Amino acid sequence: MKDKDRRILQKIIAYIDDIAQYASGFHGDSFLQDKKTMSACAFGILQIGELAKELSDDIQNQNPTIPWNGIKGLPMTTRISILRCFGTRLKRVCRN
């Protein structure tokens, strides 16, 4: 794995961990009513999308089960769903 890809994946994982910590304990409307938490999570998700755009094609092609295009380009609500489902896989990619 290229050093650049490793650094990008580590940053993505850090944002995933931050988002999980920020959103912990919130459910449904309580999350939507807490604008600070929502903004912090939204920022992290946007950063993840931007970072994913910088990953090499090699990393993306070696990990086809991660929906890279979705992470890079879909609306915020879709990115949240994708990251919930694939955060663990991203961590595994970085550790390899």
SVG drawing of the C-alpha trace seen along z (x, -y; Angstrom):
<svg xmlns="http://www.w3.org/2000/svg" viewBox="-37 -24 42 31">
<polyline fill="none" stroke="black" stroke-width="0.4" points="0.0,0.0 1.3,-3.4 2.1,-5.7 -0.3,-8.4 -3.2,-5.8 -2.3,-4.7 -2.3,-8.3 -5.7,-9.0 -7.2,-5.8 -6.0,-6.6 -7.6,-10.0 -10.8,-8.5 -10.8,-6.0 -10.2,-8.9 -13.2,-10.7 -15.3,-7.6 -14.3,-7.1 -15.0,-10.8 -18.5,-10.5 -19.3,-7.4 -18.2,-9.1 -20.2,-12.3 -23.3,-10.4 -23.2,-7.9 -26.3,-8.0 -28.4,-9.9 -31.5,-8.4 -33.7,-9.8 -35.0,-13.2 -32.6,-13.9 -29.7,-13.8 -31.6,-16.1 -32.2,-18.6 -28.6,-18.8 -27.2,-21.1 -23.6,-21.0 -23.4,-17.2 -25.1,-17.2 -22.7,-19.8 -19.7,-17.9 -20.9,-14.7 -21.7,-16.4 -18.3,-17.9 -16.6,-14.5 -18.7,-12.9 -17.9,-15.6 -14.2,-15.3 -14.4,-11.5 -16.0,-12.1 -13.2,-14.5 -10.5,-12.2 -11.9,-9.2 -11.5,-11.1 -7.8,-11.2 -7.3,-7.4 -5.5,-5.6 -7.4,-3.5 -5.4,-0.5 -6.8,-0.7 -10.3,-1.2 -10.0,1.7 -8.5,4.0 -11.5,3.3 -14.5,3.6 -16.9,4.3 -16.6,0.7 -18.8,-1.6 -16.2,-4.2 -18.3,-6.1 -21.1,-6.4 -18.7,-7.7 -17.3,-10.2 -20.4,-11.6 -23.8,-10.8 -25.9,-13.0 -25.1,-13.3 -27.8,-10.9 -26.6,-8.3 -23.0,-8.8 -24.1,-8.3 -25.7,-5.0 -22.7,-3.8 -20.3,-4.7 -22.4,-2.9 -22.3,0.2 -18.7,0.1 -16.7,-1.6 -15.4,1.7 -14.3,2.7 -12.4,-0.6 -10.5,0.1 -9.5,3.6 -8.2,2.1 -6.0,-0.3 -4.6,2.4 -3.5,4.6"/>
</svg>
